[in-house]
Amino acid sequence: MPHPRLVAFDLDDTLAPSKTAIDPRTARLLIELAERVEVAIISGGQLEQFTTQVVSRLDHASRETLSHMHLLPTCGTQYYRVRPGGVETVYAHPLSDDEKSRALAAVEQEARRLGFWETDTWGDILEDRGSQITFSALGQRAPLDAKRAWDPTGTKKNALRAAVTERIPDLEVPRVGRRAWTSRTAGSTRPTACISWPSRPGSHSTTCCSSETASTWTETTTRCWPWASSAER
């Protein structure tokens, strides 16, 4: 196998369980990897999630090593470099007010119409992440087991995806990850709407982004580095 120039990882359920910090072993291995190649982490989460789960655990990395770390939150619509004093913005592509309004309305109204709008949730169902509107059927803080049990066959995901696509035809609605979001594709004039739900137990995606930017970062996935998956350790 040729030596990779870059290794890209998903965050939740790949580098660490959902919404939790990477463990010391993963932190050490990420640092060792960044000493050799560029390392990118991409996920649907906000920058705060990246800094809490990953960056805060790399405090013993050298300045040179940190320069090889790349963070792409909100499905790659934002890009940050890790520096010794924190993170540096490379770009961010926020949604317009009109895009946010139409995305929020389409997802909520179609979820309610289909009977997918839950009343007993763990936190907010809809979240404005600036460059991404996120829909979590059971709330932003729902436990992983509950997420997986909510739609084990993907039937609900596919139905809502089709309904939202019809409502906002100018936005793309791909199938990815465990949540739903609407975001502007980096490097493109066409926004991307992402609708996603719990993966089947035991399944692990390596990226949850279908944007043009993300495709340039995923030359190599975690399948090449099995130590990086929390499910396989």
ZISUL-V249942 format. One line per field, one symbol per residue. burial: 1 if it has 9 or more other C-alpha atoms within 8 Angstrom, else 0. A space follows every 50 residues. Layout:
burial->???
This chain:
burial->00000111111111111000110001110110111011111111110011 11111011000000111111111111111111100010100111100001 01110111011100011000111111011011111111110100011100 11010010011011100100111101111111111100001111111110 000001111111111011111100010111000
